[in-house]
Amino acid sequence: MLPTKWDKDKKGNYIGGVSSENVTALKILKMAMELKKIRMKAKDEGRELTAGEAYENVIEPILKL
């Protein structure tokens, strides 16, 4: 019988594959964290973060992962 993603090995660690949905969810979380960082940096510099800057520096690189 093939393992499911909820099966555990002898040490109790989960085994199985990562779905494309899992990867997408992780990318979204990573984008949110990085956008917060870059927004706070811009705020500390006394300026507003532009949509283009956010896309070029955060969203586009993460989408390419």
URFENGI-V619399 format. One record per run of one state. SS is the DSSP state (2 for helix, 1 for strand, 0 for the rest). FROM is the first residue (numbers start at 0). TO is the last residue. If there is no record, write none. Layout:
[[SS,FROM,TO] [SS,FROM,TO]]
This chain:
[[0,0,6] [1,7,7] [0,8,12] [1,13,13] [0,14,18] [2,19,43] [0,44,49] [2,50,62] [0,63,64]]
